[in-house]
């Protein structure tokens, strides 16, 4: 599927027939089927909120096309009507549309599709599709990716010189691939309390499961100040996922508070976790044994690492580079992305 022919505002034409974009100001529409601002955890909602906020700081105009009930103090908000063609809901002066889900059809504007999850085999992608990590892109035969970033000013100051004796798990515990039971077993073997952020002890949504362990305390889907408070005092994140994590906001949020990460080697984890910020292994026994080294990591280094590398300003700058490429009529991927089963091997 190719980029549609269209007229673009804020564009100069140059002699070689390429577009020259005036990046000082654009009208950007961000589309997602969610409600803003973020409620509880809301990973994608959090990312697009900070992305738009950074664009506005840079002088661009942002419109969110999102679910009814959304409000935003720094951007325009339009209600997404799933019963109408999206192309009819986009303001006429739009320079670029950034979908944060897989749209069913193209729109008559330059557009970028940002994929945040693992989509099944047989999914049809647009050539102007980016992913959220190098591994994520690689598994679909793509070249374009932008790491997620967060506005760390919203997270408060970490307490890097002290912590309690518990560890934590952060993620949708109802998903078996997140492996909350593996995390609890690791903690139990080490006689360590683990606080589960993102799940309940009794789960019925994805098949009846009851998790009994005196070492685990469940907090449900938490966000805001409560999540920050719990992360701030944790020894580390236990993250033994059993799927290819596209990015993993849980990791960078934990590192911000100085928490090293113990995890598997699936998906983006080797890109994000360095030897200085955690330990990765395909062996649950090795990860269990690594508990003894949690307190040896430099918590300040963990914090500074993500503040420098995974911040929303850097994310926005990288998105603008992709926008510029699209607006100039150049390809962001050498080939149309597609599912590559040969690249989804278990590490």
ZIWOVEN-V132806 format. One line per field, one symbol per residue. phi: phi as a letter, one per 40 degrees, with the letter a starting at -180 (. if undefined). psi: psi as a letter, one per 40 degrees, with the letter a starting at -180 (. if undefined). burial: I if it has 24 or more other C-alpha atoms within 12 Angstrom, else O. A space follows every 50 residues. Layout:
BEGIN
phi = ???
psi = ???
burial = ???
END
This chain:
BEGIN
phi = .bcccacbcfbbcbccgccbccccabbbbbbacabbccbfcfdcdccccc ccccdcdchcbbbcbacdgcbacbacbbccbccbdcdcbcdccccabbcb acccacbcadabbbcbbcccdgccbcccbbbbaccdcdcbgbbcabccab ccccbgccbccaacccbabbiccccdccgcccccccccdcfbcbccbhab cbbbcbgcabbbaccbbbbgcbagcccccccdbccicbbccbacccbhdd cccccdcgccbbacbcfcdcccccccbibbacbcccccccdcbdcccccc cdccdcccbbbcccdcccccccdcccccgcccbcbcdacbccbbccc
psi = hihihihhifhihideeiihhgedhihhhhhigihiiihbcgdddddddd dddddddeeihhhhgaiieiiheeiihihhheeihddeehidehdihhif ihidiiifihihhhheahiiiehhiidfhiaeidddddeefidhihiiii gedeeihigeeiiaeiiihhigddhdeefddddddddddefhhhhhhfii dhhedfhhhhhhheehhheahiaaddddddddeidihhgfifighdcgdd ddddddeehihhiafibeddddhideeahiiehddddddedeedeeihdd dddddddddfiddddddddddddddddeeihehdihiihgdeefih.
burial = OIIOOOOIIIIOOOOOOOIIIOIOOIIIIIIIIIIIIIOIIIIIIIIIII IIIIIIOOOIIIIIIIOOOIOIOOIIIIIIOOOOOIIOIIIOOIIIIIII IIIOOIIIIIIIIIIIIIIOOOOOIIIIIIIIIIIIIIIIIIIIIIIIII IIOOIOOIIIOOOOIIIIIIIIIIOOOIIIIIIIIIIIOIOIIIIIIIII IOOOOOOOOOIOIOIIIIIIIIIOOOIIIIIIIIIIIIIIIIIIIIIIII IIIIIIIIIIIIIIIIIIIIIIIIOIIIIIIOOIOOIIOIIOOIIOIIII IIIIIIIOIIIIIIIIIIIIOIIIIIIIIOIIIOOIIIOOOOOIOOO
END
